[in-house]
Amino acid sequence: MQRIGQIIQTLAAEAVRDLWGVIPPVDKIQIQKTRREFTGDFTVVVFPLLGISKRPPEQTGNQMGMHMVEHSEMLESFEVIKGFLNLTVSMTYWKQQLDGDMRSPRFGFLDASQGSARVMVEFSSPNTNKPLHLGHIRNNLLGSSLARIMEAAGRQVRKVNLVNDRGIHICKSMLAWQKWGRGETPASSGMKGDHLVGKYYVMYDQAYKREVESLVEGGMTRKEAEAGAPILEEAREMLRKWEDEDPEVRTLWETMNSWVYKGFEETYRRLGITFDTIYYESETFRFGKEIVLKGLADGILYREPDGSVWADLTAEGLDRKLLLRSDGTSVYMTQDVGTAHQRYGEYGFDLHIYVVGNEQDYHFKVLVLVLKKLGFEWADRLYHLSYGMVELPEGKMKSREGTVVDADDLMDEMETTARAMSEELGKLEDYSPEERDRICRQVGMGALKYFILKVDPKKNMTFNPVESIDFNGNTGPFIQYTYARIQSVLRKGNGTAMKVGRGELNEKEIQLVRMIHDYPDIITEAADALNPSLVANFLYDLSKEFNQFYHDFSILGADTPDQVSKRLLLVKVVGQVIESGMGLLGIEVPQRM
């Protein structure tokens, strides 16, 4: 189905051709939504066409408007405001669009077969020294939703996860378990595996801080103490042994990582997160070392007297970047160079999106420059989706101090809060225990996901669990309740024919049809802007508009059978759009609440 904007663009081009004998370039025909304070649905910006018409803006707009309305039954009227031609789409056309849903259920949906653009979305990327927390939740929800939206917009998407399963931080947890674990396991402790390993990461940090303070009291500067704490040197030695494939260290590493992976799997399942490919840094970091050593041999990189290898980026306005330490071990930049090269070889992506917090802006700027310096032209296809941090009303979280909000605990809290609020509002009466559990899970997770995804990714945000689960306002439960209300109406109207019929559409009905028509454009815009919040906030606006319509007009008790049929059809399509959009956000919608 051709989009209305495309039809209007064609009509405008034909008007220019017929009126002034010139076929205008495509970029001269600018179509946009009419601003709410003016009458109309779509606006043609007249100013770019004045060089062709050789007439003032108002005269140009009036001549084009008369031509377009005369030559298309789709357009009902026009109005010119300075250099803007505002066009009103006819009620007949909107009715035809809605009625077409019964013949081809595509109205309101993006008709996008998979195109050729290949997109890789990397998200999650957890460390195996701690459980997932609230910050990881935002990362996972953004990456997963973005992948769904881009697929809906016609891209070929591959979701990948790079697990950071090696390095100094992993060795810190391992060392702490060696020192104080006494053989503790998830089974013996009753703790989820990632939580258990995270406990020892916190214990390491506490011991490290005690040693630093002791060294400072003994006369060292703080900088010297932080660099020379004995427990830190033990962790460094463990990392060297790991890279030398010491059997004892490797066995401990495999055991503790296996605990973490089982914990991650459970958290991902609850969040509804899946991946097409999972990479492990332990398997990929050497690819980067090989590329770096080749760059050194080719004279692109250089070695310091201590043996470390660096890239000089001063000519690009940055500083020098370490790529291999003096002991030959890798840094994160090294492995990112290797994995980017590996993925391009495997997938030949047109775009590679890294969903990573904005504290890593500099890292990804350096990554692109290092790859380009090494001769990889495809480095410009890498894009860092830099999202803002998530805070709680009481402030920031710190993993090493054990003050983070654990993802599993937060999901438990959301479901508990959903149950308490639903019971208080009487929304769970007459439901079986199984239904209650399912609805509380859907509402709790819907509240969490929507509250995070409704915020522009680039912005920092404060997550408030109680505010997120309100059944009124811009929340997931409000949209879920709207969908459940729609399903209730459709169940009551079961067996009634759904069609537009002969009756007129009132202004509220036309506004809903307009919004349904906008949905495909919202998906395309969200995919292009890498911004799921556009979908989320559209769904809120649609739900709010529907609830106002529901309040103002009877559906099943309408005056005539034609009105009942028409309104049931409209309700059905609104429900389809809400279900589709919430699905793009990874949110389930209950059939009843």
ABEGO torsion letter per residue (X at the ends): XBBAAAAAAAAAAAAAAAAAGBBBBAAABBBBBBBAABBEABBBBAAAAAAAAGBBAAAAAAAAAAAAAAABAABABBBBBEABBBBBBBAAAAAAAAAAAAABBABGBBBBBBBABBBBBBBGGBBAABBBBAAAAAAAAAAAAAAAAAAAAGBBBBBBBBBBABEAAAAAAAAAAAAAAGGBBAAAAGBBAAAAAAAAAAAAAAAAAAAAAAAAAAGBBAAAAAAABAAAAAAAAAAAAAAAGBAAAAAAAAAAAAAAAAAAAAAAAAAGBBBABBBBAAAAAAAAAAAAAAAAAAGABBBBAAGBBBBBAAAAGBBBBBABBAAGBBBAAAAAAAAAAAAAAAAGBABBBBBBBAAAAAAAAAAAAAAAAAGBAAAAABBBBBBBBBBBAAEBBBAAAGABBBAAAAAAAAAAAAAAAAAAAGAABGBBAAAAAAAAAAAAAAAAAAAAAABBAABBBBBBAAAAABABEBBAAAAAAAAAAAAAAAAAABGBBBBAEABBBBAAAAAAAAAAAAAAAAAAAAAAAGBAAAAAAAAAAAAAAAAAAAAABBAAABABAAAAAAAAAAAAAAAAAAAAAAAAAGBBBBABX
